[in-house]
Amino acid sequence: MASHKSAEKRARQTERRTAVNTNRRSRMRGSVKKVEEAIASGDKKAAAAALRAAQPDIQRGAKARVVAPNAAARRVSRLNARIKAMS
């Protein structure tokens, strides 16, 4: 348990940031899941639209360091490649 005033403030800040980052991570995962579901359904237009909607969420997550920037770029790239590979 924090015993200094500054440590108590740090604990409060960490709580707030954790809540925000959890929300960001959840939103990012949800949008990626929508893209994957659209790919699984076989609808290329819906998958492309879902990726366009998911890309800003993924990039926001990278900007906020919820995920590493390279991991976010890799995720977008792989989803895009899967969409392009659809017949």
C-alpha positions as CSV (number, residue, x, y, z in Angstrom):
1,M,0.0,0.0,0.0
2,A,1.3,3.5,-0.9
3,S,2.3,5.5,2.1
4,H,3.6,8.7,0.5
5,K,1.4,11.4,-1.0
6,S,3.2,11.0,-4.4
7,A,2.9,7.2,-4.3
8,E,-0.8,7.5,-3.6
9,K,-1.2,9.9,-6.6
10,R,0.7,7.4,-8.8
11,A,-1.6,4.6,-7.7
12,R,-4.6,6.7,-8.7
13,Q,-3.1,7.6,-12.1
14,T,-2.2,4.0,-12.7
15,E,-5.8,3.0,-12.0
16,R,-7.2,5.5,-14.5
17,R,-4.7,4.7,-17.2
18,T,-5.3,0.9,-16.8
19,A,-9.0,1.5,-17.3
20,V,-8.4,3.6,-20.4
21,N,-5.9,1.1,-21.9
22,T,-8.2,-1.8,-21.1
23,N,-11.0,-0.1,-23.0
24,R,-8.7,0.7,-26.0
25,R,-7.4,-2.9,-26.1
26,S,-10.9,-4.2,-26.0
27,R,-12.1,-1.9,-28.7
28,M,-9.1,-2.9,-30.9
29,R,-9.7,-6.6,-30.4
30,G,-13.4,-6.2,-31.1
31,S,-12.8,-4.4,-34.4
32,V,-10.2,-7.1,-35.5
33,K,-12.7,-9.8,-34.6
34,K,-15.3,-8.1,-36.9
35,V,-12.8,-8.2,-39.7
36,E,-12.0,-11.8,-39.1
37,E,-15.7,-12.7,-39.0
38,A,-16.2,-10.9,-42.3
39,I,-13.3,-12.8,-43.9
40,A,-14.7,-16.1,-42.6
41,S,-18.1,-15.3,-44.1
42,G,-16.4,-14.9,-47.5
43,D,-17.8,-11.4,-48.2
44,K,-14.9,-9.4,-49.6
45,K,-16.6,-6.1,-49.6
46,A,-17.8,-6.4,-46.0
47,A,-14.3,-7.5,-45.0
48,A,-12.7,-4.5,-46.7
49,A,-15.2,-2.2,-45.0
50,A,-14.6,-3.8,-41.6
51,L,-10.9,-3.3,-42.1
52,R,-11.3,0.3,-43.0
53,A,-13.3,0.7,-39.7
54,A,-10.8,-1.3,-37.7
55,Q,-7.6,0.3,-39.0
56,P,-8.0,3.6,-37.0
57,D,-8.7,1.7,-33.8
58,I,-5.5,-0.4,-34.3
59,Q,-3.4,2.6,-35.1
60,R,-4.9,4.5,-32.0
61,G,-3.9,1.5,-29.9
62,A,-0.3,1.7,-31.3
63,K,-0.2,5.4,-30.7
64,A,-1.2,4.9,-27.1
65,R,1.3,2.1,-26.7
66,V,-1.5,-0.5,-26.0
67,V,0.3,-2.6,-28.6
68,A,3.7,-2.0,-30.1
69,P,3.6,0.1,-33.3
70,N,5.2,-2.7,-35.4
71,A,2.7,-5.2,-34.0
72,A,-0.2,-2.9,-35.1
73,A,1.3,-2.5,-38.6
74,R,1.8,-6.2,-38.9
75,R,-1.8,-6.9,-37.8
76,V,-3.2,-4.5,-40.4
77,S,-0.9,-5.8,-43.1
78,R,-1.9,-9.5,-42.4
79,L,-5.6,-8.7,-42.4
80,N,-5.2,-6.8,-45.6
81,A,-3.3,-9.7,-47.2
82,R,-6.0,-12.1,-46.1
83,I,-8.7,-9.9,-47.7
84,K,-6.8,-9.6,-50.9
85,A,-6.3,-13.3,-51.1
86,M,-10.1,-13.9,-51.0
87,S,-11.5,-15.1,-54.4
